[in-house]
Amino acid sequence: MNAKMKVLSLAMIGLFGYAGAAMADCPAGPTTTEGGAWSSKFVTTGSDFKIVAGGLEPVSPSACKATSALAASTAAAATVTDNSPANEPSYRFQFLVDPSAFGNFGSTDSVVLFRANAAAAANGRSNMLTVYLVAGPAGAKRLRFVASCSAAGFVCGQNYATDLPAGVTRVEGKLTTGAAAAGAFSYWVNAAQGTTEPAQSGSIASLDNTAWVGVKSAILGLAAPTTTFKNAHAGQAAGFDAFDSRRQTYIGW
């Protein structure tokens, strides 16, 4: 898993034998049966997940991106799943997201962007890590990271206390499964270009998360909207691109 595994841009899917940026056509859909790279997709009635032309990647521009839009329901979801991880005790991921279509966020707007799940639930939770798009001040958007842990309630969370810029945001995370202080999560938001690991944007320490064993699946796309989000942003699509997962090395760009 130290090579690119699951990417949304056809121009980057080297493991499927495509020829790089010269390939301008997009697959019919995100799953392997549709020509994409993902194990499966889950789209509730009225929601939508598709691959469209015009990627988000600013470096070696990609040919395609994914778009995810939700129906007006708090149970709505439009996601894809990668089942290739094998209970990974060390799991790194990266993706690009463009939530511009949502406009300003209300104070209680929130929606899930990404989950790293264990093979089985422990302490009533299977989500080892969840990345949310949440409201910042004055209509801005921010990120919230929630990790499963041994603390009371089995949840440890942290908001990234910087407003997201207009347009595309790059998110990279490193989740380590371990006892006591060995369990931890670090993240980078819009880190400077380069493949040498810079100072992290934030971290959640001492998760003591061995009960969840390790990451078995990765789920990307919109899900679990709050009531205010589904009321204000139903049918509006977020863009996703350049998903990458690895065991150890910093991904960067």
C-alpha positions as CSV (number, residue, x, y, z in Angstrom):
1,M,0.0,0.0,0.0
2,N,3.0,2.3,-0.4
3,A,2.1,2.8,-4.1
4,K,-1.0,4.6,-5.2
5,M,-4.0,2.3,-4.8
6,K,-7.3,4.0,-5.3
7,V,-7.4,7.2,-7.3
8,L,-10.4,9.0,-8.7
9,S,-8.8,10.4,-11.8
10,L,-8.6,8.0,-14.8
11,A,-5.4,9.8,-15.8
12,M,-3.8,8.6,-12.6
13,I,-5.0,5.0,-12.5
14,G,-1.6,3.5,-13.4
15,L,-2.4,0.1,-11.9
16,F,-5.2,-0.4,-14.4
17,G,-2.8,0.1,-17.3
18,Y,-4.0,3.5,-18.5
19,A,-1.5,5.8,-20.2
20,G,-1.5,8.9,-18.0
21,A,-2.8,12.3,-19.0
22,A,-3.1,11.4,-22.6
23,M,-6.2,9.3,-21.7
24,A,-9.0,11.9,-21.7
25,D,-12.0,9.7,-21.3
26,C,-13.5,9.1,-17.9
27,P,-14.8,5.7,-16.7
28,A,-18.5,5.0,-16.7
29,G,-18.5,5.0,-12.9
30,P,-16.2,4.7,-9.9
31,T,-16.3,1.0,-9.3
32,T,-14.0,-1.6,-10.9
33,T,-17.0,-3.1,-12.8
34,E,-17.6,0.4,-14.3
35,G,-13.9,1.0,-15.2
36,G,-13.0,2.8,-12.0
37,A,-10.8,1.8,-9.1
38,W,-13.3,1.4,-6.1
39,S,-14.6,-1.8,-4.6
40,S,-18.2,-0.6,-4.4
41,K,-20.5,2.4,-4.2
42,F,-23.5,3.3,-2.0
43,V,-26.0,5.8,-3.2
44,T,-29.4,6.4,-1.5
45,T,-32.5,7.3,-3.5
46,G,-32.3,10.8,-4.9
47,S,-28.5,11.1,-4.2
48,D,-25.8,10.9,-6.8
49,F,-22.2,9.8,-7.2
50,K,-20.5,10.0,-10.6
51,I,-17.2,10.5,-12.4
52,V,-17.1,13.6,-14.6
53,A,-14.5,15.3,-16.8
54,G,-12.3,17.9,-15.4
55,G,-10.2,17.0,-12.4
56,L,-9.3,19.0,-9.2
57,E,-5.6,18.0,-9.2
58,P,-3.4,21.1,-9.7
59,V,-0.2,19.2,-10.2
60,S,-0.1,16.9,-13.2
61,P,-3.7,17.8,-13.8
62,S,-6.1,14.9,-13.7
63,A,-8.7,14.2,-16.5
64,C,-11.6,13.4,-14.2
65,K,-13.1,13.9,-10.7
66,A,-15.9,12.5,-8.7
67,T,-19.0,14.4,-7.7
68,S,-21.2,13.6,-4.7
69,A,-24.6,15.1,-4.0
70,L,-27.2,14.2,-1.4
71,A,-31.0,14.0,-1.4
72,A,-32.9,16.0,1.2
73,S,-32.6,13.4,3.9
74,T,-30.5,13.0,7.0
75,A,-30.1,9.3,5.9
76,A,-28.7,10.3,2.5
77,A,-25.4,9.0,1.3
78,A,-23.4,9.0,-2.0
79,T,-20.1,7.2,-1.3
80,V,-17.5,4.8,-2.7
81,T,-15.7,2.2,-0.7
82,D,-12.2,0.7,-0.9
83,N,-11.9,-2.7,0.7
84,S,-8.3,-3.4,-0.1
85,P,-6.8,-2.4,3.3
86,A,-6.0,-5.5,5.5
87,N,-6.6,-4.4,9.1
88,E,-3.8,-1.9,8.7
89,P,-2.3,-0.7,12.0
90,S,-0.7,2.2,10.1
91,Y,-2.9,3.9,7.5
92,R,-2.3,7.1,5.5
93,F,-4.8,8.7,3.2
94,Q,-5.1,11.8,1.0
95,F,-7.9,13.3,-1.0
96,L,-8.9,16.6,-2.6
97,V,-12.3,18.1,-2.0
98,D,-14.1,21.1,-3.5
99,P,-17.2,22.1,-1.5
100,S,-17.6,25.5,-3.3
101,A,-21.1,24.6,-4.5
102,F,-22.4,24.6,-1.0
103,G,-21.9,28.4,-0.6
104,N,-21.9,29.7,3.0
105,F,-22.4,27.3,5.8
106,G,-25.0,27.8,8.5
107,S,-23.9,27.3,12.1
108,T,-25.1,23.7,12.4
109,D,-24.3,22.6,8.8
110,S,-22.2,19.4,8.8
111,V,-21.6,16.4,6.5
112,V,-19.2,13.5,6.5
113,L,-16.5,13.5,3.8
114,F,-14.4,10.4,4.6
115,R,-14.3,7.4,7.0
116,A,-11.7,4.8,7.8
117,N,-13.5,1.8,9.3
118,A,-12.5,-1.3,11.2
119,A,-13.5,-4.8,10.1
120,A,-15.8,-5.1,13.1
121,A,-17.3,-2.8,15.7
122,A,-15.7,-2.3,19.1
123,N,-17.4,-0.4,21.9
124,G,-20.3,0.2,19.6
125,R,-18.2,1.9,16.9
126,S,-16.8,0.7,13.6
127,N,-15.6,4.1,12.4
128,M,-11.9,4.4,13.4
129,L,-11.8,7.9,11.9
130,T,-14.4,10.2,10.4
131,V,-13.6,13.5,8.6
132,Y,-16.5,16.0,8.7
133,L,-17.0,19.3,6.8
134,V,-18.4,21.6,9.5
135,A,-19.3,25.3,9.9
136,G,-16.7,27.9,10.8
137,P,-17.5,31.5,11.7
138,A,-19.5,33.8,9.4
139,G,-20.5,31.2,6.9
140,A,-17.0,29.7,6.5
141,K,-16.2,25.9,6.3
142,R,-13.8,24.0,8.5
143,L,-12.8,20.3,9.0
144,R,-13.5,18.2,12.1
145,F,-11.6,14.9,12.7
146,V,-13.2,12.3,15.1
147,A,-11.3,9.2,16.0
148,S,-12.4,6.2,18.0
149,C,-10.5,5.9,21.3
150,S,-10.6,4.5,24.8
151,A,-11.8,7.8,26.4
152,A,-15.3,8.1,27.9
153,G,-17.8,7.7,25.1
154,F,-15.1,6.2,22.9
155,V,-14.8,9.3,20.8
156,C,-11.8,11.8,20.6
157,G,-12.3,14.8,18.3
158,Q,-10.6,17.9,17.1
159,N,-11.6,20.8,14.8
160,Y,-9.1,22.3,12.5
161,A,-9.3,25.9,13.6
162,T,-8.6,27.5,10.2
163,D,-11.3,28.4,7.7
164,L,-11.0,26.4,4.4
165,P,-10.1,28.6,1.4
166,A,-12.4,29.0,-1.6
167,G,-12.1,26.1,-4.0
168,V,-10.0,22.9,-3.5
169,T,-8.7,21.7,-0.2
170,R,-6.1,18.9,0.2
171,V,-6.5,16.6,3.2
172,E,-3.9,14.1,4.3
173,G,-4.1,11.9,7.5
174,K,-2.1,9.3,9.3
175,L,-4.0,6.9,11.7
176,T,-1.9,4.7,13.9
177,T,-3.4,1.9,15.9
178,G,-1.8,1.2,19.2
179,A,-2.1,0.9,23.0
180,A,-2.1,4.0,25.1
181,A,0.0,6.8,23.6
182,A,1.0,4.6,20.6
183,G,-2.4,5.1,19.1
184,A,-2.6,8.5,17.4
185,F,-3.9,10.5,14.5
186,S,-2.1,13.3,12.6
187,Y,-3.4,15.4,9.8
188,W,-2.3,18.0,7.2
189,V,-4.6,20.5,5.6
190,N,-3.4,22.3,2.5
191,A,0.3,21.5,3.2
192,A,2.9,23.1,1.0
193,Q,3.8,21.3,-2.2
194,G,6.4,18.6,-1.7
195,T,6.9,15.0,-0.7
196,T,8.9,15.6,2.5
197,E,6.7,15.4,5.5
198,P,6.2,18.9,7.0
199,A,4.9,19.9,10.4
200,Q,1.4,18.6,10.9
201,S,-1.6,20.8,10.9
202,G,-2.9,19.1,14.0
203,S,-3.1,15.8,15.9
204,I,-5.1,13.7,18.4
205,A,-2.8,11.9,20.8
206,S,-3.1,8.8,23.1
207,L,-6.1,7.2,21.4
208,D,-5.4,3.8,22.9
209,N,-7.4,2.3,20.0
210,T,-6.2,-1.3,19.7
211,A,-9.8,-2.5,20.3
212,W,-10.4,-1.7,16.6
213,V,-7.4,-3.6,15.3
214,G,-6.8,-1.5,12.2
215,V,-8.3,0.0,9.1
216,K,-10.2,-2.5,6.8
217,S,-12.1,-0.1,4.5
218,A,-12.0,3.5,3.4
219,I,-15.2,5.3,2.4
220,L,-15.2,8.6,0.5
221,G,-18.1,10.9,-0.4
222,L,-20.9,12.7,1.3
223,A,-23.0,11.1,4.0
224,A,-24.8,11.8,7.3
225,P,-25.9,15.4,6.7
226,T,-27.3,17.4,9.6
227,T,-30.9,18.6,9.2
228,T,-29.8,22.1,8.3
229,F,-27.3,20.8,5.7
230,K,-29.9,18.7,3.9
231,N,-32.4,21.5,4.0
232,A,-29.9,24.1,2.5
233,H,-27.7,21.9,0.3
234,A,-29.7,19.0,-1.1
235,G,-28.6,18.4,-4.7
236,Q,-25.5,20.5,-4.5
237,A,-22.3,18.5,-5.5
238,A,-18.9,18.4,-3.8
239,G,-16.0,17.4,-6.0
240,F,-13.4,14.8,-5.0
241,D,-10.1,13.8,-6.6
242,A,-6.7,12.3,-6.2
243,F,-7.5,9.8,-3.4
244,D,-4.3,7.9,-2.3
245,S,-3.7,5.5,0.5
246,R,-0.4,4.1,1.9
247,R,0.9,2.3,4.9
248,Q,3.9,4.4,6.0
249,T,5.2,7.1,3.7
250,Y,4.0,10.7,3.6
251,I,2.0,11.2,0.4
252,G,2.3,15.0,-0.3
253,W,2.0,16.3,-3.8
